[in-house]
Amino acid sequence: MPNLYQSMSQEHSPSPTPERAIYGFVLYLSSFIGFGLYIVWAYVPDSWLHSVGLTYWPQKYWAVALPVYFCVAIILSYIVYIGIILLNTPPLTDIRTVTDCYALYDTPADTHPSCIPPLRDMHISNINKLLYLDNRHVS
């Protein structure tokens, strides 16, 4: 009798099962057949298609227009994605670019002089004091 963990791990396994292999193979074949039909429709003249009995096909304009539309849609999706990221980024004058609610600032009471201090965030005022208010550079 298999235990519950084994049955769950086999059920949700990413390994190729026979059903997935069949679906993948059918998708592989259908994509090649679809691409072949697209090439035939795009390059064979309409008179030849009509002589074979294939009379209802979209205009040849769409053989060029659809791939162009798809490419433009992909490019625009990248532009929109970058725009959304830029809209959600706070400005440089916002305090959220410096700290957040998860910051753990160290206090002098937290550290013992003989110990290695714990890993903590430094407050921006301490950094400014260290960088810009150093008395060695003042004349």
PELINHU-V88599 format. One line per field, one symbol per residue. ss: DSSP state (a for helix, b for strand, c for the rest). A space follows every 50 residues. Layout:
BEGIN
ss: ???
END
This chain:
BEGIN
ss: cccaaaaaaaaccccccaaaaaaaaaaaaaaaaaaaaaaaaaaccaaaaa aaccccccccaaaaaaaaaaaaaaaaaaaaaaaaaaaaccccccaaaccc ccccbcccccccccccccccbccaaaaaaaaaccaaacc
END
